[in-house]
């Protein structure tokens, strides 16, 4: 999961991840209202949430790609474990990401 301040950046991040085969799919979820601590102050902002579907082995390269493009000093990059899924979907995910 990666947040972005605007649709343009979210689309650029998604395109970069997909073109590099670091993700098989990117979903951009609009209208996320974020509240957080930043530099000692409570902040809030409107953001978009980017959900990238990938394999665990690709996370370091995906994070590097996100950090190279992202405009935030400390972009959110959170990974949730994939514990189950349909065989067909998981095969599709593997077929559409970079080979190790």
N, CA, C and O atoms as CSV, one atom per row, in Angstrom:
chain,resi,resn,atom,element,x,y,z
A,1,UNK,N,N,0.850,-1.170,0.000
A,1,UNK,CA,C,0.000,0.000,0.000
A,1,UNK,C,C,0.898,1.237,0.000
A,1,UNK,O,O,1.873,1.326,0.747
A,2,UNK,N,N,0.540,2.174,-0.853
A,2,UNK,CA,C,1.277,3.423,-0.984
A,2,UNK,C,C,0.251,4.541,-1.104
A,2,UNK,O,O,-0.700,4.427,-1.878
A,3,UNK,N,N,0.431,5.616,-0.352
A,3,UNK,CA,C,-0.450,6.773,-0.517
A,3,UNK,C,C,0.232,7.792,-1.425
A,3,UNK,O,O,1.458,7.834,-1.523
A,4,UNK,N,N,-0.585,8.613,-2.086
A,4,UNK,CA,C,-0.086,9.650,-2.979
A,4,UNK,C,C,-0.940,10.900,-2.803
A,4,UNK,O,O,-2.124,10.801,-2.480
A,5,UNK,N,N,-0.355,12.068,-3.012
A,5,UNK,CA,C,-1.109,13.305,-2.805
A,5,UNK,C,C,-2.075,13.654,-3.927
A,5,UNK,O,O,-2.983,14.463,-3.737
A,6,UNK,N,N,-1.883,13.042,-5.110
A,6,UNK,CA,C,-2.754,13.378,-6.228
A,6,UNK,C,C,-2.800,12.225,-7.231
A,6,UNK,O,O,-1.985,11.303,-7.188
A,7,UNK,N,N,-3.780,12.307,-8.136
A,7,UNK,CA,C,-4.008,11.240,-9.108
A,7,UNK,C,C,-2.849,11.101,-10.091
A,7,UNK,O,O,-2.508,9.990,-10.495
A,8,UNK,N,N,-2.246,12.222,-10.476
A,8,UNK,CA,C,-1.137,12.174,-11.423
A,8,UNK,C,C,0.017,11.337,-10.873
A,8,UNK,O,O,0.539,10.465,-11.567
A,9,UNK,N,N,0.411,11.600,-9.640
A,9,UNK,CA,C,1.506,10.831,-9.047
A,9,UNK,C,C,1.107,9.375,-8.854
A,9,UNK,O,O,1.903,8.476,-9.124
A,10,UNK,N,N,-0.107,9.134,-8.394
A,10,UNK,CA,C,-0.565,7.746,-8.215
A,10,UNK,C,C,-0.499,6.987,-9.542
A,10,UNK,O,O,-0.083,5.828,-9.577
A,11,UNK,N,N,-0.899,7.625,-10.607
A,11,UNK,CA,C,-0.847,6.976,-11.930
A,11,UNK,C,C,0.592,6.749,-12.384
A,11,UNK,O,O,0.897,5.712,-12.973
A,12,UNK,N,N,1.477,7.706,-12.118
A,12,UNK,CA,C,2.892,7.527,-12.483
A,12,UNK,C,C,3.518,6.381,-11.703
A,12,UNK,O,O,4.287,5.599,-12.263
A,13,UNK,N,N,3.198,6.273,-10.421
A,13,UNK,CA,C,3.722,5.174,-9.599
A,13,UNK,C,C,3.201,3.832,-10.100
A,13,UNK,O,O,3.954,2.864,-10.210
A,14,UNK,N,N,1.902,3.784,-10.405
A,14,UNK,CA,C,1.302,2.541,-10.905
A,14,UNK,C,C,1.943,2.130,-12.224
A,14,UNK,O,O,2.293,0.965,-12.411
A,15,UNK,N,N,2.097,3.081,-13.136
A,15,UNK,CA,C,2.677,2.787,-14.447
A,15,UNK,C,C,4.109,2.284,-14.311
A,15,UNK,O,O,4.489,1.317,-14.971
A,16,UNK,N,N,4.898,2.922,-13.472
A,16,UNK,CA,C,6.291,2.504,-13.288
A,16,UNK,C,C,6.372,1.089,-12.729
A,16,UNK,O,O,7.182,0.287,-13.192
A,17,UNK,N,N,5.541,0.776,-11.738
A,17,UNK,CA,C,5.545,-0.566,-11.134
A,17,UNK,C,C,5.112,-1.621,-12.148
A,17,UNK,O,O,5.690,-2.706,-12.209
A,18,UNK,N,N,4.102,-1.299,-12.938
A,18,UNK,CA,C,3.598,-2.250,-13.926
A,18,UNK,C,C,4.571,-2.437,-15.084
A,18,UNK,O,O,4.814,-3.567,-15.508
A,19,UNK,N,N,5.126,-1.351,-15.598
A,19,UNK,CA,C,6.058,-1.468,-16.714
A,19,UNK,C,C,7.314,-2.255,-16.346
A,19,UNK,O,O,7.877,-2.960,-17.183
A,20,UNK,N,N,7.748,-2.132,-15.094
A,20,UNK,CA,C,8.925,-2.868,-14.632
A,20,UNK,C,C,8.588,-4.298,-14.216
A,20,UNK,O,O,9.466,-5.060,-13.812
A,21,UNK,N,N,7.299,-4.655,-14.319
A,21,UNK,CA,C,6.828,-5.991,-13.916
A,21,UNK,C,C,7.078,-6.255,-12.428
A,21,UNK,O,O,7.282,-7.397,-12.017
A,22,UNK,N,N,7.059,-5.176,-11.623
A,22,UNK,CA,C,7.201,-5.304,-10.180
A,22,UNK,C,C,5.852,-5.490,-9.513
A,22,UNK,O,O,5.777,-5.815,-8.328
A,23,UNK,N,N,4.793,-5.286,-10.267
A,23,UNK,CA,C,3.428,-5.527,-9.807
A,23,UNK,C,C,2.618,-6.026,-10.995
A,23,UNK,O,O,2.872,-5.652,-12.139
A,24,UNK,N,N,1.645,-6.870,-10.706
A,24,UNK,CA,C,0.766,-7.388,-11.752
A,24,UNK,C,C,-0.482,-6.524,-11.902
A,24,UNK,O,O,-1.143,-6.549,-12.940
A,25,UNK,N,N,-0.796,-5.764,-10.860
A,25,UNK,CA,C,-2.006,-4.947,-10.856
A,25,UNK,C,C,-1.805,-3.789,-9.892
A,25,UNK,O,O,-1.137,-3.925,-8.867
A,26,UNK,N,N,-2.391,-2.649,-10.234
A,26,UNK,CA,C,-2.383,-1.489,-9.349
A,26,UNK,C,C,-3.792,-0.935,-9.287
A,26,UNK,O,O,-4.388,-0.631,-10.320
A,27,UNK,N,N,-4.323,-0.803,-8.095
A,27,UNK,CA,C,-5.632,-0.177,-7.893
A,27,UNK,C,C,-5.405,1.191,-7.264
A,27,UNK,O,O,-4.650,1.319,-6.300
A,28,UNK,N,N,-6.055,2.208,-7.807
A,28,UNK,CA,C,-5.990,3.545,-7.231
A,28,UNK,C,C,-7.340,3.832,-6.585
A,28,UNK,O,O,-8.369,3.898,-7.258
A,29,UNK,N,N,-7.313,3.997,-5.288
A,29,UNK,CA,C,-8.526,4.244,-4.510
A,29,UNK,C,C,-8.557,5.734,-4.160
A,29,UNK,O,O,-7.700,6.208,-3.414
A,30,UNK,N,N,-9.528,6.473,-4.686
A,30,UNK,CA,C,-9.575,7.910,-4.437
A,30,UNK,C,C,-10.146,8.238,-3.057
A,30,UNK,O,O,-10.735,7.397,-2.378
A,31,UNK,N,N,-9.944,9.495,-2.680
A,31,UNK,CA,C,-10.597,10.078,-1.505
A,31,UNK,C,C,-10.272,9.389,-0.195
A,31,UNK,O,O,-11.168,8.962,0.532
A,32,UNK,N,N,-8.987,9.284,0.103
A,32,UNK,CA,C,-8.552,8.813,1.412
A,32,UNK,C,C,-8.211,10.048,2.229
A,32,UNK,O,O,-7.414,10.879,1.794
A,33,UNK,N,N,-8.801,10.174,3.394
A,33,UNK,CA,C,-8.494,11.285,4.290
A,33,UNK,C,C,-7.512,10.774,5.335
A,33,UNK,O,O,-7.857,9.920,6.152
A,34,UNK,N,N,-6.296,11.294,5.309
A,34,UNK,CA,C,-5.236,10.809,6.197
A,34,UNK,C,C,-4.989,11.789,7.335
A,34,UNK,O,O,-4.956,13.002,7.129
A,35,UNK,N,N,-4.818,11.253,8.532
A,35,UNK,CA,C,-4.476,12.029,9.724
A,35,UNK,C,C,-3.234,11.386,10.313
A,35,UNK,O,O,-3.199,10.169,10.492
A,36,UNK,N,N,-2.211,12.179,10.619
A,36,UNK,CA,C,-0.926,11.613,10.993
A,36,UNK,C,C,-0.056,12.655,11.705
A,36,UNK,O,O,-0.317,13.857,11.659
A,37,UNK,N,N,0.979,12.144,12.360
A,37,UNK,CA,C,1.988,13.001,12.969
A,37,UNK,C,C,3.097,13.222,11.964
A,37,UNK,O,O,3.573,12.271,11.345
A,38,UNK,N,N,3.520,14.484,11.791
A,38,UNK,CA,C,4.644,14.793,10.920
A,38,UNK,C,C,5.439,15.941,11.526
A,38,UNK,O,O,4.911,17.030,11.747
A,39,UNK,N,N,6.706,15.684,11.788
A,39,UNK,CA,C,7.618,16.671,12.360
A,39,UNK,C,C,7.043,17.315,13.614
A,39,UNK,O,O,7.096,18.531,13.792
A,40,UNK,N,N,6.489,16.461,14.484
A,40,UNK,CA,C,5.998,16.917,15.778
A,40,UNK,C,C,4.628,17.564,15.781
A,40,UNK,O,O,4.156,18.006,16.829
A,41,UNK,N,N,3.980,17.629,14.622
A,41,UNK,CA,C,2.663,18.251,14.542
A,41,UNK,C,C,1.643,17.271,13.994
A,41,UNK,O,O,1.961,16.421,13.162
A,42,UNK,N,N,0.414,17.403,14.472
A,42,UNK,CA,C,-0.687,16.612,13.944
A,42,UNK,C,C,-1.143,17.232,12.629
A,42,UNK,O,O,-1.482,18.414,12.581
A,43,UNK,N,N,-1.150,16.440,11.568
A,43,UNK,CA,C,-1.476,16.920,10.232
A,43,UNK,C,C,-2.641,16.116,9.663
A,43,UNK,O,O,-2.998,15.060,10.185
A,44,UNK,N,N,-3.221,16.631,8.596
A,44,UNK,CA,C,-4.213,15.872,7.842
A,44,UNK,C,C,-4.122,16.296,6.382
A,44,UNK,O,O,-3.754,17.428,6.068
A,45,UNK,N,N,-4.465,15.360,5.497
A,45,UNK,CA,C,-4.441,15.676,4.076
A,45,UNK,C,C,-5.320,14.701,3.310
A,45,UNK,O,O,-5.589,13.589,3.764
A,46,UNK,N,N,-5.756,15.138,2.154
A,46,UNK,CA,C,-6.495,14.271,1.248
A,46,UNK,C,C,-5.474,13.551,0.381
A,46,UNK,O,O,-4.563,14.176,-0.162
A,47,UNK,N,N,-5.626,12.246,0.251
A,47,UNK,CA,C,-4.687,11.441,-0.517
A,47,UNK,C,C,-5.452,10.398,-1.322
A,47,UNK,O,O,-6.669,10.263,-1.198
A,48,UNK,N,N,-4.722,9.675,-2.138
A,48,UNK,CA,C,-5.232,8.498,-2.831
A,48,UNK,C,C,-4.434,7.319,-2.310
A,48,UNK,O,O,-3.289,7.473,-1.885
A,49,UNK,N,N,-5.036,6.150,-2.344
A,49,UNK,CA,C,-4.362,4.940,-1.887
A,49,UNK,C,C,-4.095,4.049,-3.086
A,49,UNK,O,O,-5.004,3.726,-3.851
A,50,UNK,N,N,-2.863,3.664,-3.239
A,50,UNK,CA,C,-2.447,2.793,-4.327
A,50,UNK,C,C,-2.207,1.405,-3.748
A,50,UNK,O,O,-1.377,1.225,-2.857
A,51,UNK,N,N,-2.950,0.420,-4.268
A,51,UNK,CA,C,-2.777,-0.975,-3.860
A,51,UNK,C,C,-2.060,-1.695,-4.990
A,51,UNK,O,O,-2.575,-1.783,-6.104
A,52,UNK,N,N,-0.883,-2.205,-4.704
A,52,UNK,CA,C,-0.068,-2.881,-5.708
A,52,UNK,C,C,-0.030,-4.362,-5.396
A,52,UNK,O,O,0.307,-4.757,-4.280
A,53,UNK,N,N,-0.375,-5.190,-6.383
A,53,UNK,CA,C,-0.377,-6.637,-6.193
A,53,UNK,C,C,0.933,-7.187,-6.734
A,53,UNK,O,O,1.240,-7.037,-7.916
A,54,UNK,N,N,1.712,-7.832,-5.849
A,54,UNK,CA,C,3.015,-8.337,-6.230
A,54,UNK,C,C,3.380,-9.554,-5.390
A,54,UNK,O,O,2.582,-10.043,-4.590
A,55,UNK,N,N,4.593,-10.023,-5.590
A,55,UNK,CA,C,5.108,-11.142,-4.796
A,55,UNK,C,C,6.115,-10.608,-3.777
A,55,UNK,O,O,6.768,-9.593,-4.021
A,56,UNK,N,N,6.237,-11.278,-2.658
A,56,UNK,CA,C,7.111,-10.824,-1.578
A,56,UNK,C,C,8.551,-10.639,-2.055
A,56,UNK,O,O,9.230,-9.710,-1.618
A,57,UNK,N,N,9.015,-11.499,-2.932
A,57,UNK,CA,C,10.399,-11.421,-3.392
A,57,UNK,C,C,10.679,-10.132,-4.180
A,57,UNK,O,O,11.838,-9.747,-4.329
A,58,UNK,N,N,9.645,-9.471,-4.677
A,58,UNK,CA,C,9.820,-8.250,-5.461
A,58,UNK,C,C,9.699,-6.981,-4.623
A,58,UNK,O,O,9.898,-5.883,-5.142
A,59,UNK,N,N,9.379,-7.109,-3.352
A,59,UNK,CA,C,9.153,-5.923,-2.518
A,59,UNK,C,C,10.346,-4.972,-2.462
A,59,UNK,O,O,10.139,-3.765,-2.579
A,60,UNK,N,N,11.584,-5.445,-2.288
A,60,UNK,CA,C,12.696,-4.481,-2.246
A,60,UNK,C,C,12.821,-3.660,-3.528
A,60,UNK,O,O,13.044,-2.450,-3.466
A,61,UNK,N,N,12.681,-4.298,-4.678
A,61,UNK,CA,C,12.767,-3.565,-5.948
A,61,UNK,C,C,11.575,-2.636,-6.140
A,61,UNK,O,O,11.726,-1.531,-6.661
A,62,UNK,N,N,10.397,-3.075,-5.725
A,62,UNK,CA,C,9.211,-2.229,-5.822
A,62,UNK,C,C,9.357,-1.005,-4.926
A,62,UNK,O,O,9.049,0.111,-5.347
A,63,UNK,N,N,9.818,-1.200,-3.709
A,63,UNK,CA,C,10.009,-0.059,-2.806
A,63,UNK,C,C,11.011,0.934,-3.386
A,63,UNK,O,O,10.793,2.144,-3.327
A,64,UNK,N,N,12.084,0.437,-3.934
A,64,UNK,CA,C,13.099,1.307,-4.537
A,64,UNK,C,C,12.474,2.121,-5.688
A,64,UNK,O,O,12.717,3.323,-5.800
A,65,UNK,N,N,11.683,1.474,-6.526
A,65,UNK,CA,C,11.035,2.165,-7.645
A,65,UNK,C,C,10.071,3.243,-7.151
A,65,UNK,O,O,10.015,4.336,-7.714
A,66,UNK,N,N,9.321,2.935,-6.110
A,66,UNK,CA,C,8.366,3.914,-5.544
A,66,UNK,C,C,9.126,5.105,-4.978
A,66,UNK,O,O,8.761,6.254,-5.226
A,67,UNK,N,N,10.179,4.832,-4.220
A,67,UNK,CA,C,10.950,5.920,-3.590
A,67,UNK,C,C,11.614,6.825,-4.626
A,67,UNK,O,O,11.769,8.021,-4.378
A,68,UNK,N,N,12.008,6.287,-5.775
A,68,UNK,CA,C,12.657,7.088,-6.810
A,68,UNK,C,C,11.705,8.116,-7.426
A,68,UNK,O,O,12.142,9.186,-7.852
A,69,UNK,N,N,10.422,7.802,-7.476
A,69,UNK,CA,C,9.437,8.662,-8.134
A,69,UNK,C,C,8.632,9.506,-7.153
A,69,UNK,O,O,8.239,10.628,-7.473
A,70,UNK,N,N,8.386,8.967,-5.958
A,70,UNK,CA,C,7.461,9.612,-5.011
A,70,UNK,C,C,7.963,10.983,-4.583
A,70,UNK,O,O,9.167,11.197,-4.445
A,71,UNK,N,N,7.044,11.899,-4.378
A,71,UNK,CA,C,7.392,13.259,-3.971
A,71,UNK,C,C,7.495,13.426,-2.457
A,71,UNK,O,O,8.042,14.423,-1.985
A,72,UNK,N,N,6.979,12.466,-1.690
A,72,UNK,CA,C,7.054,12.565,-0.229
A,72,UNK,C,C,8.462,12.255,0.250
A,72,UNK,O,O,9.159,11.430,-0.341
A,73,UNK,N,N,8.876,12.915,1.316
A,73,UNK,CA,C,10.144,12.622,1.968
A,73,UNK,C,C,10.153,11.202,2.524
A,73,UNK,O,O,11.157,10.494,2.442
A,74,UNK,N,N,9.024,10.801,3.087
A,74,UNK,CA,C,8.879,9.467,3.674
A,74,UNK,C,C,7.582,8.851,3.151
A,74,UNK,O,O,6.561,8.877,3.839
A,75,UNK,N,N,7.619,8.299,1.944
A,75,UNK,CA,C,6.375,7.730,1.403
A,75,UNK,C,C,5.955,6.476,2.162
A,75,UNK,O,O,6.780,5.683,2.614
A,76,UNK,N,N,4.654,6.332,2.281
A,76,UNK,CA,C,4.124,5.108,2.880
A,76,UNK,C,C,4.435,3.949,1.946
A,76,UNK,O,O,4.176,4.016,0.745
A,77,UNK,N,N,4.988,2.897,2.509
A,77,UNK,CA,C,5.201,1.655,1.766
A,77,UNK,C,C,4.978,0.540,2.768
A,77,UNK,O,O,5.851,0.228,3.577
A,78,UNK,N,N,3.789,-0.059,2.702
A,78,UNK,CA,C,3.380,-1.080,3.664
A,78,UNK,C,C,3.017,-2.340,2.904
A,78,UNK,O,O,2.323,-2.299,1.888
A,79,UNK,N,N,3.500,-3.452,3.415
A,79,UNK,CA,C,3.210,-4.738,2.791
A,79,UNK,C,C,2.351,-5.584,3.721
A,79,UNK,O,O,2.642,-5.711,4.911
A,80,UNK,N,N,1.312,-6.148,3.176
A,80,UNK,CA,C,0.473,-7.089,3.907
A,80,UNK,C,C,0.709,-8.479,3.324
A,80,UNK,O,O,0.789,-8.628,2.105
A,81,UNK,N,N,0.822,-9.486,4.168
A,81,UNK,CA,C,1.097,-10.825,3.637
A,81,UNK,C,C,-0.101,-11.390,2.881
A,81,UNK,O,O,-1.253,-11.210,3.275
A,82,UNK,N,N,0.200,-12.064,1.806
A,82,UNK,CA,C,-0.813,-12.771,1.037
A,82,UNK,C,C,-0.841,-14.193,1.578
A,82,UNK,O,O,0.074,-14.979,1.331
A,83,UNK,N,N,-1.879,-14.512,2.306
A,83,UNK,CA,C,-1.937,-15.819,2.960
A,83,UNK,C,C,-2.778,-16.834,2.204
A,83,UNK,O,O,-2.655,-18.038,2.434
A,84,UNK,N,N,-3.623,-16.364,1.314
A,84,UNK,CA,C,-4.459,-17.287,0.546
A,84,UNK,C,C,-5.017,-16.557,-0.661
A,84,UNK,O,O,-5.093,-15.329,-0.687
A,85,UNK,N,N,-5.406,-17.338,-1.661
A,85,UNK,CA,C,-6.013,-16.776,-2.859
A,85,UNK,C,C,-6.350,-17.897,-3.818
A,85,UNK,O,O,-5.881,-19.024,-3.660
A,86,UNK,N,N,-7.153,-17.590,-4.799
A,86,UNK,CA,C,-7.504,-18.631,-5.763
A,86,UNK,C,C,-6.261,-19.009,-6.560
A,86,UNK,O,O,-5.423,-18.159,-6.860
A,87,UNK,N,N,-6.152,-20.255,-6.892
A,87,UNK,CA,C,-5.005,-20.760,-7.643
A,87,UNK,C,C,-4.841,-20.010,-8.963
A,87,UNK,O,O,-3.730,-19.659,-9.360
A,88,UNK,N,N,-5.949,-19.777,-9.622
A,88,UNK,CA,C,-5.914,-19.107,-10.924
A,88,UNK,C,C,-5.398,-17.667,-10.787
A,88,UNK,O,O,-4.583,-17.221,-11.596
A,89,UNK,N,N,-5.867,-16.949,-9.775
A,89,UNK,CA,C,-5.417,-15.571,-9.562
A,89,UNK,C,C,-3.937,-15.532,-9.209
A,89,UNK,O,O,-3.196,-14.707,-9.743
A,90,UNK,N,N,-3.501,-16.406,-8.322
A,90,UNK,CA,C,-2.097,-16.423,-7.911
A,90,UNK,C,C,-1.188,-16.786,-9.081
A,90,UNK,O,O,-0.077,-16.267,-9.185
A,91,UNK,N,N,-1.648,-17.668,-9.958
A,91,UNK,CA,C,-0.871,-18.009,-11.150
A,91,UNK,C,C,-0.783,-16.793,-12.076
A,91,UNK,O,O,0.275,-16.519,-12.644
A,92,UNK,N,N,-1.892,-16.067,-12.229
A,92,UNK,CA,C,-1.898,-14.853,-13.041
A,92,UNK,C,C,-0.916,-13.835,-12.473
A,92,UNK,O,O,-0.159,-13.218,-13.222
A,93,UNK,N,N,-0.925,-13.658,-11.157
A,93,UNK,CA,C,-0.023,-12.713,-10.509
A,93,UNK,C,C,1.428,-13.098,-10.797
A,93,UNK,O,O,2.236,-12.240,-11.152
A,94,UNK,N,N,1.759,-14.367,-10.650
A,94,UNK,CA,C,3.118,-14.841,-10.903
A,94,UNK,C,C,3.506,-14.654,-12.374
A,94,UNK,O,O,4.639,-14.279,-12.676
A,95,UNK,N,N,2.571,-14.914,-13.279
A,95,UNK,CA,C,2.847,-14.802,-14.717
A,95,UNK,C,C,3.046,-13.351,-15.163
A,95,UNK,O,O,3.648,-13.101,-16.207
A,96,UNK,N,N,2.555,-12.414,-14.392
A,96,UNK,CA,C,2.599,-11.014,-14.797
A,96,UNK,C,C,3.515,-10.151,-13.959
A,96,UNK,O,O,3.376,-8.929,-13.931
A,97,UNK,N,N,4.457,-10.790,-13.274
A,97,UNK,CA,C,5.482,-10.069,-12.543
A,97,UNK,C,C,6.840,-10.606,-12.967
A,97,UNK,O,O,6.957,-11.686,-13.546
A,98,UNK,N,N,7.859,-9.817,-12.660
A,98,UNK,CA,C,9.235,-10.136,-13.032
A,98,UNK,C,C,9.651,-11.517,-12.527
A,98,UNK,O,O,9.313,-11.906,-11.409
A,99,UNK,N,N,10.365,-12.233,-13.338
A,99,UNK,CA,C,10.909,-13.528,-12.933
A,99,UNK,C,C,12.113,-13.307,-12.055
A,99,UNK,O,O,12.872,-12.358,-12.254
A,100,UNK,N,N,12.291,-14.174,-11.090
A,100,UNK,CA,C,13.421,-14.039,-10.153
A,100,UNK,C,C,14.672,-14.653,-10.729
A,100,UNK,O,O,15.721,-14.635,-10.085
